[in-house]
Amino acid sequence: MSINLRKANESDIEQVLEIEEESFKEPWSKNAFLYELLLPRDIALFYVAEENGKIKGYILMHLFEEGLHIINIAVRKEARRKGIGTMMLKKAVNIAEEKNIPLLVLEVRESNIQAINLYKKFGFHTIRTIDNYYSNGEKALLMVKEIRKGH
């Protein structure tokens, strides 16, 4: 069995929603994901990790002038700790390198230690804490990774 990382399409949204709802306290709506598919492909990059027709994870990114913002990344609970998140983060780094984008940016819940540790393994570091980022008042860490050519 191998994971295929490909661009998302409308037929993926139901499975993406399942992953979203089991992964986040404040899941996005179906319409939010459908909207992302309507955005120009040079702004919104939306990929799914698929294995035998089943979506195991997804990553959603937005390009901006100085960087690539990882908006959302999640892996189906039963597929976690199998390298899928790593594969998707590598894709983000590769896109940044290909497009000569100097910075990857993301926000993560302060309590999401597992995700924070994965990001740190990739060279992300916290540049600041954002108070009350989430509706329950939880702080977010703003993490960045500088992209250097050839790394």
Secondary structure, DSSP 8 states (H G I E B T S, - for coil): ---EEEE--GGGHHHHHHHHHHH-SS---HHHHHHHHHS-TTTEEEEEEEETTEEEEEEEEEEETTEEEEEEEEE-GGGTTSSHHHHHHHHHHHHHHHTT--EEEEEEETT-HHHHHHHHHTT-EEEEEETT-STTS--EEEEEEE--TT-
